[in-house]
Amino acid sequence: MTDNKVSKQIPDHHSPVRHILNEVNGLSNEIFIKDFQEAKETGHSYVIMEGDWGGQIYLSCPMSLVECSEEELQTLLIDLDKVAWGCNDVYGRGLYYEIHFSEEGIGGGMITDTLWVHDEFIEKNLKDQIYLVISGERKTL
């Protein structure tokens, strides 16, 4: 008999790192939203982009500010992953929709009432370009 706190099966729409940390810490995994459309319809929903197998949060943004398509978000994630890691690691990056509240911490990032981006992208002067994609004013970086 084993008493394993961590589920063996993690749903595809869950960040594996945050899912496991939530289970280990006794927190709910009901923060995860299944898809883009549901996230657009859910209060306090955020898009979270991560790389390095969840080791680096690229950005978090309230879905209320997202005016681009889901495909454009996917392209933005690929672009950010290339900037951060210089490669195209399909499996190490993730795009997730989650319920959070402003000023909440998220491992490796922050939840605010506006677009939050990792310092690396600020240092490379990409925050404004990222915002233009999310706001639907631009298709790619």
Secondary structure, DSSP 8 states (H G I E B T S, - for coil): -----S-S---TTS-HHHHHHHHHTT--STTEESSHHHHHHSTTEEEEEEEGGGTEEEEEEEGGG--S-HHHHHHHHHHHHHHHHSS--TTT-EEEEEE--TT-EETTEE--SS-EE-HHHHHTT-HHHHHHHHTTS-S--
